[in-house]
Structures are given as C-alpha cells and as structure tokens.
C-alpha cells in the first residue's frame, strides 16, 4: 500500500432555502474552517499530487481556499461532476481515472458519498464511533492499494480523520 486518498468534505454552507442546492456558498465559518485545515496540512508537510473537486459552489470554494494555502494554482484543481450527488460507484470511477503515478489525491465533495466511500474502503471496526464521520471541513486520510482502479471493500487503512474544531488555534501572547 503506497497511495493516499484524502476526502475533504466542503465547509459549512448557507442553509438550503429551496433554491438551487448546487449554488449554496460557504458561510464565514466554512471559509475559516477550510483555511484552518489548509494551514494544518501545510504545517504537517502534506501536499496532494492532485486536487479534484465537486463543481458545486461550496465544494469548489473549499478546494480553492485549501489550494491557495498550499500554493497549488487554482487552474490545477480539476472539477468533476461525478462528485456531486451521484453515489458511491461514480465517486469510485473518479478514482479509477487517476493516473498510476499519483501518490496523494485530495477529493473535495459531499456527504453522503464521502461517508459511503469511507465506510466502504475502511473496515467498520477501524472507524471511530461518532454520530457523523465527516462533519463539514473534515478530512479523512487513508492508505490505499497501489491501483486506483481496483478499490475493494475494506482495502484501505484509515490514517486519521481531522476536524478543524479539533485543531488548536494559536493564541497570541500579549506583549508586555
């Protein structure tokens, strides 16, 4: 196993008001949490080889915020409609299309697809017992088999699930 898959759920978005769900934008908290997660990735020295995002507004905004912090040019973010409301099989097909040369792929998208993919790839006994596996702006990191196209049930090992609220904020000390 040498590949890493990172699933980043979009940041907190505007409430669904009956208009187009696809166009919902990030709230201030969603932007802040995405930036916090991007900073944490940079501090940990974690940089993806490829960023693929759902084209829904809240997802692409999240991808852009994180990419900006990681110094990834926005034009290198691939938009993929199969990450928006198309189910587990379609999300797996996005991964199957990834070149074999890639070691770290970051997908930015939505639940329930991301939680479904996570529970498919990782043995249930290895997942934390929580109400929601991937709240907004949560990042799941997994180690996968060598072939992006052949991802069998239980074939991944969970490295971590990181939520922005669990990351410590730096507190500035007052200067005396």
TARAVEN-V735279 format. One record per run of one state. SS is the DSSP state (@ for helix, = for strand, . for the rest). FROM is the first residue (numbers start at 0). TO is the last residue. Records with the same first field share a line. If there is no record, write none. Layout:
SS->FROM-TO / FROM-TO
This chain:
.->0-1 / 9-11 / 13-19 / 23-24 / 26-26 / 44-48 / 53-55 / 69-72 / 79-79 / 83-85 / 96-102 / 109-111 / 122-122 / 126-137 / 144-154 / 162-162 / 166-175
=->2-8 / 12-12 / 25-25 / 49-52 / 76-78 / 103-108 / 121-121 / 138-143 / 155-161
@->20-22 / 27-43 / 56-68 / 73-75 / 80-82 / 86-95 / 112-120 / 123-125 / 163-165
